[in-house]
Amino acid sequence: MVSLPYSVDYLLWGLNPLTGHLTNIGWHIVCVFLLIVFIERFLKDYGFGEREARRAGWLAVGLFIVIPAHGEAIIWIASRADVNYPIAKARGLRLARLRGPAR
């Protein structure tokens, strides 16, 4: 999971550092949209209305984007795993949600 994105980047763009940074920003944007979807669906499952869930999702994403807790995940090319792992976790949570509650 860590080496595959680097290999794809190398095959597509070579050793150009600009494209590495742009790829990190792209992964971060994917992570942001998955976070919005997860928060909205999670809150709807727990009885929040459509409007409240959407507001909470956008508020959380706004904080996630603005607060520089993990700025190195975007700035530092070698820290791409910090962005890829939350995407994999979000997809896993989505699959767990589709399966339903534990029996």
C-alpha positions in Angstrom: 0.0 0.0 0.0 2.9 2.4 0.6 5.0 1.6 -2.4 2.3 1.3 -5.1 1.4 5.0 -5.3 5.1 5.9 -5.6 5.6 3.3 -8.4 2.6 4.7 -10.3 3.9 8.2 -9.9 7.3 7.2 -11.2 5.7 5.4 -14.2 3.6 8.4 -15.0 5.8 11.4 -14.3 9.3 10.2 -13.5 11.2 12.0 -10.7 9.4 15.3 -11.0 8.8 16.6 -7.4 6.0 18.9 -8.4 3.8 16.0 -9.5 4.5 14.2 -6.2 3.2 17.2 -4.3 0.2 17.5 -6.6 -0.6 13.9 -6.2 -0.5 14.3 -2.4 -2.9 17.2 -2.7 -5.2 15.0 -4.8 -5.2 12.2 -2.3 -5.9 14.8 0.4 -9.0 16.0 -1.5 -10.2 12.4 -1.9 -9.8 11.9 1.8 -11.8 15.1 2.5 -14.7 14.0 0.4 -14.7 10.5 2.0 -14.8 12.2 5.4 -17.8 14.3 4.4 -19.7 11.2 3.2 -18.8 9.2 6.3 -19.8 11.9 8.8 -23.1 12.6 7.1 -24.1 9.0 6.9 -22.9 8.2 10.4 -24.9 11.1 11.8 -28.0 10.2 9.8 -27.8 6.6 11.2 -27.9 8.1 14.7 -31.0 10.1 14.1 -29.7 13.5 13.0 -31.6 15.2 10.2 -30.3 15.7 6.7 -29.5 19.4 7.3 -27.7 18.9 10.6 -25.7 16.0 9.3 -24.6 18.0 6.3 -23.6 21.0 8.4 -21.6 18.8 10.8 -19.9 17.1 7.9 -18.8 20.3 6.3 -17.7 21.8 9.7 -15.6 18.7 10.4 -14.0 18.9 6.9 -13.4 22.6 7.3 -11.5 22.0 10.5 -9.7 19.0 8.9 -8.5 21.2 6.0 -7.6 24.3 8.0 -5.9 22.9 11.1 -2.4 22.0 10.2 -2.1 19.0 12.5 -0.6 16.9 9.7 0.7 19.4 7.2 3.6 17.2 6.5 1.2 14.7 4.8 0.7 17.2 2.1 4.1 19.0 2.0 6.4 16.0 2.4 6.3 13.6 -0.5 7.5 10.6 1.5 4.5 11.0 3.9 1.9 9.9 1.4 1.0 6.9 3.6 -0.5 9.4 6.1 -3.0 10.3 3.5 -3.6 6.9 2.0 -4.3 5.1 5.2 -7.3 7.2 6.2 -8.8 6.6 2.7 -8.4 2.8 3.2 -9.9 3.1 6.7 -12.9 5.1 5.3 -13.5 2.4 2.7 -13.3 -0.3 5.4 -15.8 1.6 7.5 -18.1 1.9 4.5 -17.9 -1.8 4.0 -18.6 -2.5 7.6 -21.6 -0.2 7.5 -23.0 -2.0 4.5 -22.7 -5.3 6.4 -24.8 -4.0 9.2 -24.5 -4.3 13.0 -22.5 -7.1 14.6 -24.6 -10.1 15.6 
